[in-house]
């Protein structure tokens, strides 16, 4: 299994995942695992990864091609999330707007914009496109947010 490793004062994970809903769920799970192991807040990062991976699977999927998740943790700490797919022509809009209240989709990048400090799109060699988001994990918004293991959030009923 891929793990965050220390390279040149930067911690990183790179994983290639199938362009399927299962691959998107795996991207989120990898993110949670890596951040929990380092006792870093993970809830917002997991949501950003879920949205970006879902977009890669939905809009960036090419049959037989995978998407790549990259997590880079730098001093600060700042987490850079990158999701790369092979549908360059389906880049997200530069400015995201909330969809109509009745719309069934279209809120993913609004969430990314709200949770990340900054985000954008880079175009690599054709046909690659990378959507990235950076999150300042030392943000003073709430010092204890996201430090709990998600399993502990849901009580399990026990037979008496």
BELUR-V60924 format. One record per pair of residues at least 6 apart in sequence whose ideal C-beta (glycine too) atoms are under 8 Angstrom apart, sorted by sequence separation. I is the first residue (numbers start at 1). GAP is how many residues later the second one is. D is the distance in Angstrom with one decimal. If there is no record, write none. Layout:
i=I gap=GAP d=D
i=I gap=GAP d=D
//
This chain:
i=5 gap=6 d=6.8
i=17 gap=6 d=3.8
i=35 gap=6 d=7.0
i=36 gap=6 d=5.8
i=61 gap=6 d=7.9
i=73 gap=6 d=5.5
i=74 gap=6 d=7.1
i=99 gap=6 d=7.3
i=113 gap=6 d=6.4
i=123 gap=6 d=5.8
i=124 gap=6 d=6.2
i=4 gap=7 d=4.7
i=5 gap=7 d=6.5
i=17 gap=7 d=7.7
i=35 gap=7 d=3.8
i=60 gap=7 d=6.5
i=72 gap=7 d=7.3
i=73 gap=7 d=7.9
i=99 gap=7 d=3.6
i=112 gap=7 d=5.5
i=122 gap=7 d=7.5
i=123 gap=7 d=7.8
i=4 gap=8 d=6.5
i=5 gap=8 d=7.6
i=71 gap=8 d=6.5
i=72 gap=8 d=4.3
i=99 gap=8 d=6.3
i=121 gap=8 d=6.4
i=122 gap=8 d=4.7
i=4 gap=9 d=4.9
i=17 gap=9 d=5.4
i=71 gap=9 d=7.3
i=98 gap=9 d=7.1
i=121 gap=9 d=6.9
i=3 gap=10 d=6.6
i=17 gap=10 d=5.6
i=32 gap=10 d=5.1
i=35 gap=10 d=6.0
i=57 gap=10 d=7.0
i=70 gap=10 d=7.7
i=71 gap=10 d=6.0
i=72 gap=10 d=7.5
i=109 gap=10 d=7.9
i=121 gap=10 d=5.3
i=122 gap=10 d=6.6
i=2 gap=11 d=5.3
i=15 gap=11 d=7.9
i=31 gap=11 d=6.8
i=35 gap=11 d=7.8
i=56 gap=11 d=4.2
i=70 gap=11 d=7.5
i=71 gap=11 d=7.8
i=99 gap=11 d=7.9
i=120 gap=11 d=7.6
i=121 gap=11 d=7.5
i=2 gap=12 d=6.7
i=15 gap=12 d=7.2
i=69 gap=12 d=7.7
i=70 gap=12 d=4.1
i=98 gap=12 d=5.4
i=119 gap=12 d=7.3
i=120 gap=12 d=6.1
i=2 gap=13 d=4.7
i=69 gap=13 d=7.4
i=70 gap=13 d=7.9
i=96 gap=13 d=4.1
i=97 gap=13 d=7.6
i=119 gap=13 d=6.4
i=31 gap=14 d=5.7
i=32 gap=14 d=5.0
i=53 gap=14 d=7.0
i=68 gap=14 d=7.6
i=69 gap=14 d=5.8
i=70 gap=14 d=7.3
i=96 gap=14 d=5.3
i=119 gap=14 d=4.0
i=15 gap=15 d=5.8
i=31 gap=15 d=5.3
i=68 gap=15 d=7.2
i=118 gap=15 d=7.3
i=119 gap=15 d=7.1
i=53 gap=16 d=6.7
i=67 gap=16 d=6.1
i=68 gap=16 d=4.3
i=93 gap=16 d=7.7
i=96 gap=16 d=7.9
i=118 gap=16 d=5.0
i=13 gap=17 d=6.9
i=67 gap=17 d=6.3
i=68 gap=17 d=8.0
i=92 gap=17 d=5.5
i=96 gap=17 d=5.5
i=116 gap=17 d=3.8
i=117 gap=17 d=5.3
i=28 gap=18 d=5.2
i=31 gap=18 d=4.5
i=67 gap=18 d=4.6
i=115 gap=18 d=7.8
i=116 gap=18 d=6.1
i=117 gap=18 d=5.9
i=67 gap=19 d=7.8
i=116 gap=19 d=5.3
i=117 gap=19 d=5.0
i=49 gap=20 d=6.9
i=65 gap=20 d=7.8
i=115 gap=20 d=7.0
i=13 gap=21 d=5.7
i=28 gap=21 d=5.2
i=65 gap=21 d=4.8
i=112 gap=21 d=5.5
i=27 gap=22 d=5.4
i=28 gap=22 d=4.5
i=117 gap=22 d=7.7
i=27 gap=23 d=7.5
i=62 gap=23 d=7.8
i=61 gap=24 d=7.2
i=62 gap=24 d=4.9
i=28 gap=25 d=6.7
i=60 gap=25 d=2.9
i=62 gap=25 d=6.2
i=24 gap=26 d=6.8
i=27 gap=26 d=4.1
i=59 gap=26 d=7.9
i=60 gap=26 d=6.6
i=61 gap=26 d=7.1
i=11 gap=27 d=7.8
i=56 gap=27 d=5.0
i=60 gap=27 d=4.0
i=2 gap=28 d=7.0
i=55 gap=28 d=7.5
i=56 gap=28 d=7.7
i=59 gap=28 d=6.4
i=24 gap=29 d=3.9
i=52 gap=29 d=6.6
i=56 gap=29 d=4.2
i=92 gap=29 d=6.1
i=4 gap=30 d=4.9
i=23 gap=30 d=7.1
i=24 gap=30 d=5.1
i=53 gap=30 d=5.7
i=60 gap=30 d=6.0
i=91 gap=30 d=5.1
i=3 gap=31 d=6.8
i=52 gap=31 d=4.1
i=59 gap=31 d=4.6
i=24 gap=32 d=7.4
i=49 gap=32 d=5.7
i=91 gap=32 d=7.4
i=4 gap=33 d=7.5
i=21 gap=33 d=7.9
i=24 gap=33 d=4.8
i=40 gap=33 d=7.6
i=48 gap=33 d=5.7
i=3 gap=34 d=7.9
i=4 gap=34 d=6.9
i=23 gap=34 d=6.4
i=45 gap=34 d=5.7
i=49 gap=34 d=7.4
i=38 gap=35 d=7.5
i=81 gap=35 d=7.9
i=88 gap=35 d=5.9
i=17 gap=36 d=7.6
i=21 gap=36 d=6.2
i=45 gap=36 d=6.7
i=19 gap=37 d=6.7
i=20 gap=37 d=6.3
i=34 gap=37 d=6.4
i=40 gap=37 d=6.8
i=55 gap=37 d=7.1
i=19 gap=38 d=5.3
i=31 gap=38 d=7.6
i=88 gap=38 d=6.2
i=91 gap=38 d=5.7
i=30 gap=39 d=6.7
i=40 gap=39 d=7.6
i=78 gap=39 d=7.8
i=88 gap=39 d=4.8
i=90 gap=39 d=7.5
i=92 gap=39 d=6.2
i=31 gap=40 d=6.4
i=84 gap=40 d=7.1
i=87 gap=40 d=6.9
i=88 gap=40 d=6.4
i=91 gap=40 d=8.0
i=19 gap=41 d=7.2
i=30 gap=41 d=8.0
i=86 gap=41 d=4.8
i=88 gap=41 d=4.4
i=19 gap=42 d=4.2
i=27 gap=42 d=4.6
i=86 gap=42 d=6.2
i=87 gap=42 d=6.5
i=19 gap=43 d=7.2
i=23 gap=43 d=7.2
i=85 gap=43 d=7.6
i=86 gap=43 d=7.7
i=23 gap=44 d=6.8
i=35 gap=44 d=7.7
i=84 gap=44 d=5.8
i=85 gap=44 d=6.0
i=84 gap=45 d=6.9
i=19 gap=46 d=6.3
i=84 gap=46 d=4.3
i=19 gap=47 d=5.8
i=83 gap=47 d=6.9
i=18 gap=48 d=5.5
i=19 gap=48 d=5.3
i=82 gap=48 d=5.2
i=83 gap=48 d=5.4
i=17 gap=49 d=5.9
i=82 gap=49 d=7.5
i=83 gap=49 d=7.6
i=16 gap=50 d=4.9
i=17 gap=50 d=6.0
i=31 gap=50 d=7.6
i=82 gap=50 d=4.5
i=16 gap=51 d=7.6
i=17 gap=51 d=7.5
i=81 gap=51 d=6.4
i=16 gap=52 d=5.3
i=17 gap=52 d=6.2
i=80 gap=52 d=6.2
i=81 gap=52 d=4.9
i=15 gap=53 d=7.1
i=55 gap=53 d=5.8
i=80 gap=53 d=7.6
i=81 gap=53 d=7.6
i=14 gap=54 d=6.6
i=15 gap=54 d=5.0
i=54 gap=54 d=6.4
i=55 gap=54 d=7.5
i=80 gap=54 d=5.0
i=81 gap=54 d=7.2
i=14 gap=55 d=7.3
i=15 gap=55 d=7.9
i=79 gap=55 d=7.0
i=13 gap=56 d=7.5
i=14 gap=56 d=4.8
i=27 gap=56 d=7.4
i=52 gap=56 d=7.8
i=78 gap=56 d=5.7
i=79 gap=56 d=4.7
i=13 gap=57 d=7.0
i=14 gap=57 d=8.0
i=51 gap=57 d=4.0
i=78 gap=57 d=7.0
i=12 gap=58 d=6.8
i=13 gap=58 d=4.4
i=51 gap=58 d=7.1
i=78 gap=58 d=5.6
i=79 gap=58 d=5.6
i=12 gap=59 d=6.5
i=77 gap=59 d=7.9
i=78 gap=59 d=6.9
i=12 gap=60 d=4.7
i=51 gap=60 d=5.6
i=52 gap=60 d=6.7
i=76 gap=60 d=6.3
i=77 gap=60 d=4.6
i=11 gap=61 d=7.1
i=12 gap=61 d=7.2
i=51 gap=61 d=5.3
i=76 gap=61 d=7.3
i=77 gap=61 d=6.0
i=10 gap=62 d=5.9
i=11 gap=62 d=3.9
i=76 gap=62 d=6.1
i=10 gap=63 d=7.0
i=11 gap=63 d=7.7
i=48 gap=63 d=7.6
i=10 gap=64 d=5.3
i=47 gap=64 d=6.4
i=48 gap=64 d=5.4
i=73 gap=64 d=7.9
i=9 gap=65 d=7.5
i=62 gap=65 d=7.8
i=9 gap=66 d=6.7
i=19 gap=66 d=7.0
i=4 gap=67 d=6.8
i=48 gap=67 d=5.4
i=47 gap=68 d=6.0
i=48 gap=68 d=5.8
i=4 gap=69 d=6.5
i=60 gap=69 d=6.8
i=44 gap=71 d=4.6
i=56 gap=75 d=7.5
i=55 gap=76 d=6.8
i=52 gap=79 d=5.4
i=52 gap=81 d=6.8
i=48 gap=85 d=5.1
i=48 gap=87 d=6.8
i=45 gap=90 d=5.8
i=44 gap=91 d=6.4
i=45 gap=92 d=7.8
i=41 gap=96 d=5.7
i=40 gap=97 d=5.5
i=44 gap=101 d=7.4
i=45 gap=101 d=7.7
i=43 gap=102 d=6.6
i=44 gap=102 d=6.3
i=43 gap=103 d=3.8
i=41 gap=104 d=5.4
i=42 gap=104 d=5.1
i=41 gap=105 d=3.3
i=40 gap=106 d=7.9
i=41 gap=106 d=6.0
i=40 gap=107 d=8.0
i=43 gap=107 d=7.9
i=39 gap=108 d=6.7
i=35 gap=111 d=8.0
i=36 gap=113 d=6.1
i=32 gap=118 d=6.7
//
